[in-house]
């Protein structure tokens, strides 16, 4: 979807994609209107189709959609087996099993089934949003954008991602070696015999990697006083706790407004200060950092706008954001949320295309 | 050491002794030497002699990272490693290890080059400029976005060198940088190093088993002896007495040439007389064979491959190869990386992929079977394979347990594997952990295990990796004995000198096809790429090894 005047191909800042995806996810979490949910999933698919790269995690988006479908099916099955059946339109009556405190199976009502399916759809749409962020933002680039206090955790994650294919390789190599000694290479008994050399291999590899990183300057930092370290830890932990509570308040529409957005902002601010203090001792710089320019602002804002408009609608007319089941009726199509979610499709047009990967010689 | 030592020399070792807690004797004993600016210094020593300890001590990896106790003093450009950790020396010393892939932190070339700079907190503009400079310096600019795993071994090692060069160190330390590479890759890396020494004046300290590649370019050689002591000197002085010397040096010592030649070029200039003697005394035209190939009668065909093809995915590794191995024959497969040597061996063995064609092995009872159709346990009795990473076959916690398990697996008499092992490598204690053995001992153990099933044919994939000169000579003797005992052998190797010592027959593969197949002397002497040093020095006389020259000379009364 390259149009005239669109920016040169480059990676959009991964944080922008995540802000966009979380905004869309917040919007989804505040509604059980199937029309809005389906619209949001469609928007996520559209943006992924337009802007994903050729990397393996970009191709994994389909898996998230499949996972979403599985969740819907499971949610409906769960309702059929153990759900509390309500409604007036009886579809079918299964033999019921009375257990103390719970009734298994029993009559099925259209209203109950639909409500369960919409619940599943809401979860599935959240998964689709997270999947979209994963497909669009290279997780390794995201880790590079981490504040320097978290740099070491980021490095550990990058390495574990890199080590996985190597592990598969050494398992294969050792199994071939087992066959050379006359074993079939399958069966439970061979597991131990494969595991030991593979484990040793992995340990050797980790040690040599650690030593290589050490001699390349990894972990250079100035000493911090114990007091500073304690302040850092206290700030970060309190901040994260506050952010967690705030997130809960924001997502749960029944929670008091005070523990919603204000708590989240306060928590994030505290964590940011903590990370800043902790990061002062880490001396490193970032090679070719991803710039934060107009497209990043637009992408992040489009996701946030979707969230804000849905939240505003839920304050003004909460009834329009749910599927009416008692009595069953067609869901409404409120203008404000629809606009908001449509705005979230903007990245498909304003974000730069990802660069085409060049391959090395084989 | 003579004269006062500049305290700010690139490296100063002052009476350095390094012990590890679980070892009876120190890895280094009272080592004293100093490196000058702009020197290319080669460290030699037997496998397990403490070369890696010495190289690790230069930037403080030993003992800061590995543990152990260091007495004496190591300093790098005046910085004592006692109070400078490896990470503090990252901008001064660049360290490159044997397996480049094991040291990579990121996954593309450009990010890897920038990694050290990020750790050193260089500002982004300077970082960008240095990365671009190093990309050009090493000629890898076209690979900048390439995933590191997709590169060839030589390219990977050059990226590893580049990734430490970006920090502009004044000293490079390389621990066997070429031992995991094919000859082309090794050539690339050594050429790069020698350019860095000559153009940038870097000081380079490296260890290398195959001295024939590097000793001619070295300014100095440091030898680590088995007891941990260290001696250093000019290459020709050290080579005059060292047991670890390339064939050209052995030839020079035998012929009494002075100065001792270190390269084929020097030796060839010194060998005018010897060449004349060899051809005159023979009274034969220049190209005549000096020494006959010691031939023992070959038995019947043991392993027959016809039109074998192997494809991995869309890549054709082996294309319709016909090959047969006779009893008592030792065939060496040569060719660059990716030419299909390994794939062919695995297909011949029957446990690897075979896309097309037929392989037949003659069993001990004279039956002709397809090894791929056999169960792994019965197949072992017909044809054995020692893979490239031989220690993969070992999984028990002592040599004794491995031997017992092997007797059990192959239904041999108790103690049979141990007896074979003692023949191949005497004196390995029963209670040692297989992982603690040297490369040569591990190889001997794996060989003993595979031989316990008494296969009629044995295939070896790159067995010389990590072996020093005496280790390779011992392996060659073992394989010659096996061949003399009637086993059919095929060995895939890059090592030209090893091929010259061991092979009856050489098969050269290129792009999955056999491009040459014949007696070792013919194939090796005729090829500029595969000719061993002795052949290059004495051409047109057709000799591969010093003992052939010796034999001819005693027969003819020369020199």
Interface residues (C-beta under 8 A of the other chain):
Chain A: X140 X155 X158 X159 X162 X165 X173 X174 X176 X177 X178 X179 X180 X181 X182 X183 X184 X185 X193 X196 X197 X200 X205 X208 X209 X210 X211 X212 X213 X214 X215 X216 X217 X218 X219 X220 X283 X284 X285 X286 X287 X288 X289 X357 X358 X359 X360 X361 X362
Chain B: X59 X61 X64 X65 X66 X85 X86 X87 X88 X89 X90 X91 X93 X95 X97 X99 X102 X103 X104 X105 X106 X107 X109 X110 X111 X114 X115 X116 X117 X118 X119 X120 X121 X122 X123 X124 X127 X128 X131 X143 X145 X146 X147 X149 X150 X151 X152 X155 X163 X164 X167 X349 X351 X352 X375 X376 X377 X379 X380 X384 X385 X386 X387 X389 X391 X392 X393 X394 X395 X406 X409 X410 X435 X449 X450 X453
